[in-house]
Structure formats: C-alpha cells, structure tokens
Amino acid sequence: MMGDLLQFQEVKKYFPVKRSLVEGLFGVKPRHVRAVDGVTFGIQEGEVFVLVGESGSGKTTLGKLGLRVYVPTSGRVVFDGKAIAELKGDELKEFKRSSQMVYQDPVAALNPRVRVGDAVAEPLGFHGIGTKEEQREKAFKMMKRVGFDPPEEFYSRFPHELSGGQRQRVVIARALILGPKFVVADEPVAMLDVSIRAQILKLLFDLKKEMSLTLLIITHDIAIAKYFADHVGIMYLGQLVERAERGEMFRNPMHPYTKALFSSVPIPDPEANKKRMIIKGEIPSAITPPQGCRFHPRCPFVFDRCRTEEPALVRRSEGHLVSCHLYDEAGREAEKAAA
C-alpha cells in the first residue's frame, strides 16, 4: 500500500450492546455489534474509491473511522503516514482540516437556526482562519463555486428556505471551504430527487478535479461505482470481500455477493432479467455473525468449507482481491460440482 494517502490496517470497530437489568443480574456476557471487523485496504492520493454494500454492511462506520469520528477497537488508520488515533494538538487540528465529510442527509447536517452562509463559513472560524470579513468573502466564493449565483441572494437564508439539492450544495461547500485533501461522501445523493442527482454528482467530481481531492464515496448505487470510481470495494457484514480497479471489477466480478449486487440492476431485456442472480434472506446480525464465510447462509455456491473456515482477502489477479473459497484449489472443484 505504498503511496496511499489513507490506509486501513486490520481495522475493527465494535460497539457494545446495552445489557438489560435481568442480563446484568444473571451475569450475561457483554455483546458487541461488529460494525467493522478486520478491514485492510488503502486509498491512493487523488483517486475516487467507491465503497459499495447493503445497509448494515459497515460502510459508514468505516468512513467515520477514516475521519477519526470513531477510534478503532483494534487496528490502525494511517493518514499521510501517521496513525490518526495517535494525533494530538496541532497535528490533530491539521488532520481535521485536511479531512472532511459530506453527509447523506443535509437537513440533519445543517442547524435550522443558522443561516446557510454562516454555516459555510463556520469551519474557518473554528480553525481561526481570517477575519470575519475574510471568512464571509471566502464563503461567498465557495457558495458561488457550488452553484449559488449570486451568493448574496442565498447567504442569509435558513436551510428550510432551500430545496433539497440546494441544501446538499451547502453541505458540500462547508466541507470544501477549508481546502481539504480527503473527503468522505456518505450517500451524497441518496436523499435527492433523481433529476437532481446527476447535477450534484457532476458538481462533486468537478470540484474533485479542480481541488485535487481524494474521495471515498459510500453508496449502495452500483451506477456511481461504474461511472465514477477509480477503485471499487465491496463490503459485506463488516468485512471487505472484494476490491479491484473499476474496469476489472465490472468485467470480472468474482465474489458471489458482488455478482448478486451487479445482477440486481435491472436492464431492458426480459430474457436477461430472468437469469438475474437473486440472493435470498436478510443480512445476518452483526452481533452474532455466521461462522466461516459470512455470506454462506445466502450464497448459492456454498459448500462445507464455507461454513467452517473464514476466507482471507487474497490477490487473485493483478490488483484484484477477493475473499472466497471458490477460487482456492479445493473450491474450484466444488464450483464445478455445483455447476
């Protein structure tokens, strides 16, 4: 992972489950939600890394670990060569300035009592950058860059006076006003109308090029990965199950879960839709994940080894990593038998 701006090194994040009074009295062992459970990968400087998976797969938790919103239960998150959990004082403040987040829900992300221009300028005040007048001027420029023209017309409005797309532009402006190096965009268009999504995505990627940003995009939308990613990662139940360069991932998806995700996208061909790979059931509990491969209860290619032995994330071709027993020597024979 040489040259990576951000590295996740065997990162785990467990959240304790609150015990009931009766469980406490009877000494029931504490339980934990294994939101992220042993993830290792790197994001290269200047690239767009898209992380895809179902709700509950741990994508957002991983993104927040990359920003030190959460501290890992174990493992390390390394940014620009430094373990972020160990940063203090000025180094921590510089890291916070260099890494920002675009949240999924702009309504929840914005204070309804704060005018949108002041919300955009707020990070400058927190970091002590410029005078009030200079902060206001920078906010005007950033608001204009994200599509508010003239910005003076919108600066004094409250969030409820804006449309959903405009609120998301405010969130993007606030995240980028400090000139960060790294941005996590958590489902950045999930709350928007379909007609607005393309505009916001285009804005985000134009700004990425203009400001030389490194982007981690968290999404369940396969199309975002297909058209915008440099590398794609697939998460399932707290673990990274496949990682590859975009073209390779869509030419040759290997993990059964990845194949099922790609197959779930409808296409205008009735015959092809009949052959779609549909996975059954719900994602299991992250409190008590299945033994062996975590996908095995829903996998159409499951065999005995999958139920007892957890597969490692292994390089199967140049730059393509996958954790699946089907691609081991014994697994290939099982795959033939299953076929």
C-alpha positions as CSV (number, residue, x, y, z in Angstrom):
1,M,0.0,0.0,0.0
2,M,2.9,2.3,-0.7
3,G,1.9,5.8,-1.8
4,D,-1.6,5.6,-0.2
5,L,-3.0,8.7,1.4
6,L,-5.2,6.7,3.7
7,Q,-4.7,3.1,4.9
8,F,-6.9,0.9,7.0
9,Q,-4.8,-1.8,8.6
10,E,-6.8,-4.7,10.1
11,V,-9.3,-2.2,11.5
12,K,-12.1,-3.3,13.8
13,K,-14.8,-1.3,15.4
14,Y,-17.1,-3.0,17.9
15,F,-20.0,-1.2,19.6
16,P,-21.2,-2.5,23.0
17,V,-24.8,-3.7,23.2
18,K,-26.5,-2.4,26.3
19,R,-27.5,-5.2,28.7
20,S,-30.9,-5.4,30.3
21,L,-31.2,-5.3,34.1
22,V,-32.0,-9.1,34.1
23,E,-29.0,-9.8,31.9
24,G,-26.8,-7.8,34.3
25,L,-28.2,-9.7,37.3
26,F,-27.5,-13.1,35.8
27,G,-24.0,-12.1,34.6
28,V,-24.8,-12.4,30.8
29,K,-21.6,-11.6,29.0
30,P,-21.4,-8.3,27.2
31,R,-22.2,-8.4,23.5
32,H,-20.9,-6.2,20.7
33,V,-22.0,-5.1,17.3
34,R,-19.1,-5.9,15.0
35,A,-19.7,-3.0,12.7
36,V,-16.2,-3.2,11.1
37,D,-14.3,-6.5,11.6
38,G,-10.8,-6.7,10.2
39,V,-10.7,-4.4,7.2
40,T,-7.4,-3.7,5.3
41,F,-7.0,-1.6,2.2
42,G,-5.6,1.7,1.0
43,I,-6.8,4.7,-0.9
44,Q,-4.3,6.4,-3.2
45,E,-3.9,10.1,-3.3
46,G,-6.1,11.8,-5.9
47,E,-8.3,8.8,-6.6
48,V,-12.0,8.1,-6.2
49,F,-12.6,5.0,-4.1
50,V,-16.2,3.8,-4.1
51,L,-17.3,1.5,-1.3
52,V,-20.5,-0.5,-2.1
53,G,-22.7,-2.7,0.1
54,E,-26.1,-3.2,1.6
55,S,-27.3,-1.2,4.6
56,G,-25.7,-2.6,7.7
57,S,-22.5,-3.7,6.0
58,G,-20.3,-1.2,7.9
59,K,-19.6,1.3,5.1
60,T,-20.5,4.5,7.0
61,T,-18.7,3.3,10.2
62,L,-15.6,2.7,8.1
63,G,-15.8,6.2,6.6
64,K,-16.1,7.7,10.1
65,L,-13.1,5.7,11.2
66,G,-11.2,7.3,8.3
67,L,-12.0,10.7,9.7
68,R,-11.4,9.8,13.4
69,V,-15.1,10.4,14.2
70,Y,-14.6,6.9,15.7
71,V,-11.5,5.4,17.1
72,P,-10.8,1.7,16.2
73,T,-11.3,-1.0,18.7
74,S,-8.2,-2.5,17.2
75,G,-6.0,-2.0,14.2
76,R,-4.8,1.3,12.8
77,V,-6.0,4.0,10.4
78,V,-3.0,5.8,8.8
79,F,-3.3,9.2,7.0
80,D,-0.4,10.6,5.2
81,G,2.0,8.3,7.0
82,K,0.6,9.0,10.6
83,A,-1.7,6.9,12.7
84,I,-4.6,9.2,13.3
85,A,-5.6,7.8,16.6
86,E,-2.3,9.0,18.0
87,L,-2.5,12.6,16.7
88,K,-2.8,15.4,19.3
89,G,-2.7,19.1,19.5
90,D,-1.7,20.9,16.2
91,E,-1.3,17.7,14.3
92,L,-4.8,16.6,15.1
93,K,-6.2,20.0,14.2
94,E,-4.3,19.9,10.9
95,F,-5.7,16.4,10.2
96,K,-9.3,17.7,10.9
97,R,-8.7,20.5,8.5
98,S,-7.4,18.1,5.8
99,S,-10.2,15.6,6.0
100,Q,-13.9,16.4,5.8
101,M,-17.3,14.7,5.3
102,V,-20.3,15.3,3.1
103,Y,-23.2,13.8,4.9
104,Q,-26.2,11.9,3.5
105,D,-28.9,14.0,5.0
106,P,-28.4,17.7,4.6
107,V,-31.4,18.5,6.8
108,A,-29.8,16.7,9.7
109,A,-26.3,18.1,8.9
110,L,-27.4,21.8,9.0
111,N,-28.5,23.7,12.1
112,P,-32.0,25.0,11.2
113,R,-31.3,28.2,13.3
114,V,-28.1,29.1,11.4
115,R,-28.1,30.9,8.1
116,V,-26.6,28.9,5.4
117,G,-23.8,31.4,4.6
118,D,-22.7,31.3,8.3
119,A,-22.8,27.5,8.2
120,V,-20.5,27.5,5.2
121,A,-18.1,30.0,6.9
122,E,-18.2,28.2,10.3
123,P,-15.2,25.9,9.8
124,L,-13.0,28.9,9.0
125,G,-13.9,30.4,12.4
126,F,-13.2,27.2,14.2
127,H,-9.7,27.0,12.7
128,G,-9.1,30.7,13.2
129,I,-8.6,31.4,9.5
130,G,-9.0,35.1,8.6
131,T,-11.1,37.9,9.9
132,K,-14.9,37.8,10.0
133,E,-15.0,39.8,6.7
134,E,-12.4,37.5,5.1
135,Q,-14.4,34.4,6.2
136,R,-17.6,35.9,4.7
137,E,-15.8,36.6,1.5
138,K,-14.4,33.1,1.3
139,A,-17.9,31.8,1.9
140,F,-19.3,33.9,-0.9
141,K,-16.7,32.5,-3.3
142,M,-17.3,28.9,-2.2
143,M,-21.1,29.2,-2.4
144,K,-20.8,30.6,-6.0
145,R,-18.5,27.7,-6.9
146,V,-21.1,25.2,-5.9
147,G,-23.8,26.9,-7.9
148,F,-25.3,29.7,-5.8
149,D,-25.3,32.7,-8.2
150,P,-25.4,35.4,-6.9
151,P,-24.3,34.0,-3.5
152,E,-25.5,37.2,-1.7
153,E,-29.1,36.2,-2.5
154,F,-28.7,32.9,-0.6
155,Y,-26.2,33.8,2.2
156,S,-28.8,34.9,4.7
157,R,-31.4,32.2,4.0
158,F,-32.2,29.4,6.5
159,P,-31.9,25.7,5.5
160,H,-35.7,25.3,5.3
161,E,-35.9,28.0,2.6
162,L,-33.8,26.0,0.2
163,S,-34.6,22.9,-1.9
164,G,-33.0,19.5,-1.2
165,G,-30.4,20.0,-3.9
166,Q,-29.5,23.4,-2.7
167,R,-29.1,22.2,0.9
168,Q,-26.7,19.5,-0.3
169,R,-24.7,22.1,-2.2
170,V,-24.4,24.0,1.1
171,V,-23.1,20.8,2.8
172,I,-20.5,20.3,0.0
173,A,-19.4,24.0,0.3
174,R,-19.0,23.7,4.0
175,A,-16.9,20.5,3.6
176,L,-14.6,22.0,1.0
177,I,-14.1,25.6,2.3
178,L,-11.0,24.6,4.3
179,G,-9.3,23.1,1.2
180,P,-9.1,19.5,2.4
181,K,-7.1,16.7,0.9
182,F,-9.5,13.9,1.7
183,V,-13.3,13.9,1.6
184,V,-15.7,11.1,2.6
185,A,-19.1,11.4,0.8
186,D,-21.6,9.3,2.6
187,E,-24.5,8.5,0.1
188,P,-24.2,12.1,-1.2
189,V,-27.3,11.9,-3.5
190,A,-29.4,9.3,-1.7
191,M,-31.8,11.9,-0.3
192,L,-32.3,13.8,-3.6
193,D,-34.7,13.5,-6.5
194,V,-33.5,11.5,-9.4
195,S,-33.5,14.7,-11.6
196,I,-31.1,16.4,-9.2
197,R,-28.6,13.6,-8.5
198,A,-26.7,13.9,-11.8
199,Q,-26.2,17.6,-11.1
200,I,-24.8,17.1,-7.6
201,L,-22.5,14.2,-8.7
202,K,-21.2,16.3,-11.6
203,L,-20.5,19.2,-9.2
204,L,-18.7,16.9,-6.7
205,F,-16.5,15.4,-9.4
206,D,-15.7,18.8,-11.0
207,L,-14.6,20.0,-7.6
208,K,-12.6,16.8,-7.1
209,K,-10.6,17.6,-10.2
210,E,-10.3,21.3,-9.5
211,M,-9.1,20.9,-5.9
212,S,-7.1,17.7,-6.4
213,L,-9.2,15.9,-3.8
214,T,-9.1,12.2,-2.7
215,L,-12.6,10.9,-2.5
216,L,-14.1,8.0,-0.6
217,I,-17.7,7.6,-1.7
218,I,-20.0,5.4,0.3
219,T,-23.0,4.2,-1.7
220,H,-25.4,1.3,-2.5
221,D,-25.8,2.7,-6.0
222,I,-23.8,0.5,-8.5
223,A,-24.0,3.2,-11.2
224,I,-21.9,5.6,-9.1
225,A,-19.2,2.9,-8.9
226,K,-19.5,2.1,-12.6
227,Y,-19.1,5.6,-13.9
228,F,-17.0,7.5,-11.4
229,A,-14.7,5.1,-9.4
230,D,-11.0,4.5,-9.9
231,H,-11.2,1.6,-7.5
232,V,-14.2,-0.2,-6.1
233,G,-14.5,-2.0,-2.8
234,I,-17.4,-4.4,-1.8
235,M,-18.4,-4.7,1.9
236,Y,-20.5,-7.3,3.5
237,L,-21.3,-7.6,7.2
238,G,-18.3,-5.6,8.4
239,Q,-15.7,-7.0,6.0
240,L,-14.2,-6.1,2.6
241,V,-15.0,-9.1,0.4
242,E,-13.7,-7.8,-2.9
243,R,-11.5,-4.9,-4.2
244,A,-10.4,-4.1,-7.7
245,E,-9.9,-1.4,-10.3
246,R,-13.2,-0.2,-11.7
247,G,-12.8,-1.8,-15.2
248,E,-11.6,-5.1,-13.8
249,M,-14.4,-5.2,-11.2
250,F,-17.2,-4.8,-13.8
251,R,-15.5,-7.0,-16.4
252,N,-14.8,-9.8,-13.9
253,P,-16.7,-9.7,-10.6
254,M,-15.6,-12.7,-8.6
255,H,-17.3,-12.8,-5.2
256,P,-20.9,-14.2,-5.3
257,Y,-22.1,-11.2,-3.4
258,T,-20.6,-8.8,-5.9
259,K,-22.2,-10.8,-8.7
260,A,-25.5,-10.6,-7.0
261,L,-25.2,-6.9,-6.5
262,F,-24.4,-6.3,-10.1
263,S,-27.1,-8.7,-11.2
264,S,-29.7,-6.7,-9.1
265,V,-29.5,-3.8,-11.5
266,P,-32.5,-4.1,-13.9
267,I,-31.8,-3.9,-17.7
268,P,-34.3,-3.6,-20.6
269,D,-34.0,-7.2,-21.6
270,P,-36.7,-9.6,-20.2
271,E,-34.7,-12.7,-21.0
272,A,-31.6,-11.4,-19.3
273,N,-33.6,-10.4,-16.3
274,K,-34.9,-13.9,-15.9
275,K,-31.3,-15.0,-15.4
276,R,-30.5,-12.5,-12.7
277,M,-28.8,-13.8,-9.6
278,I,-31.1,-13.1,-6.6
279,I,-29.7,-13.6,-3.1
280,K,-32.3,-14.7,-0.5
281,G,-32.8,-13.6,3.0
282,E,-31.6,-10.7,5.0
283,I,-28.1,-9.7,6.0
284,P,-27.3,-11.6,9.3
285,S,-26.9,-9.9,12.7
286,A,-23.5,-8.1,13.2
287,I,-23.8,-9.1,16.9
288,T,-23.6,-12.9,16.1
289,P,-22.2,-13.1,12.5
290,P,-22.1,-16.6,10.9
291,Q,-19.1,-18.8,11.3
292,G,-16.9,-19.3,8.3
293,C,-17.7,-17.1,5.3
294,R,-20.2,-14.5,6.5
295,F,-22.0,-14.7,3.2
296,H,-22.5,-18.5,3.2
297,P,-26.1,-18.5,4.5
298,R,-27.2,-16.6,1.4
299,C,-24.7,-17.9,-1.1
300,P,-25.9,-20.2,-4.0
301,F,-22.5,-21.7,-4.3
302,V,-21.9,-22.7,-0.7
303,F,-20.1,-25.9,0.2
304,D,-18.9,-27.4,3.5
305,R,-15.7,-25.4,3.9
306,C,-17.6,-22.1,3.6
307,R,-19.5,-22.9,6.8
308,T,-16.4,-23.5,9.0
309,E,-13.4,-21.6,7.6
310,E,-13.3,-17.8,7.1
311,P,-11.7,-17.0,3.7
312,A,-8.9,-14.5,3.6
313,L,-8.8,-11.5,1.2
314,V,-6.3,-12.8,-1.4
315,R,-5.0,-11.4,-4.6
316,R,-6.5,-13.4,-7.5
317,S,-5.1,-11.3,-10.4
318,E,-3.3,-8.1,-10.8
319,G,-4.9,-5.6,-8.4
320,H,-7.9,-7.8,-7.8
321,L,-8.5,-9.1,-4.3
322,V,-11.4,-11.4,-3.2
323,S,-12.2,-13.4,-0.2
324,C,-14.0,-16.6,-1.4
325,H,-13.1,-20.3,-1.1
326,L,-14.4,-20.8,-4.7
327,Y,-11.1,-19.6,-6.0
328,D,-8.9,-21.9,-3.9
329,E,-7.8,-25.2,-5.4
330,A,-10.4,-27.2,-3.4
331,G,-13.0,-24.5,-4.1
332,R,-12.7,-24.8,-7.9
333,E,-13.6,-28.5,-7.7
334,A,-16.7,-27.6,-5.6
335,E,-17.6,-24.9,-8.1
336,K,-17.6,-27.4,-10.9
337,A,-19.7,-29.8,-8.9
338,A,-22.2,-27.0,-8.0
339,A,-22.5,-26.1,-11.7
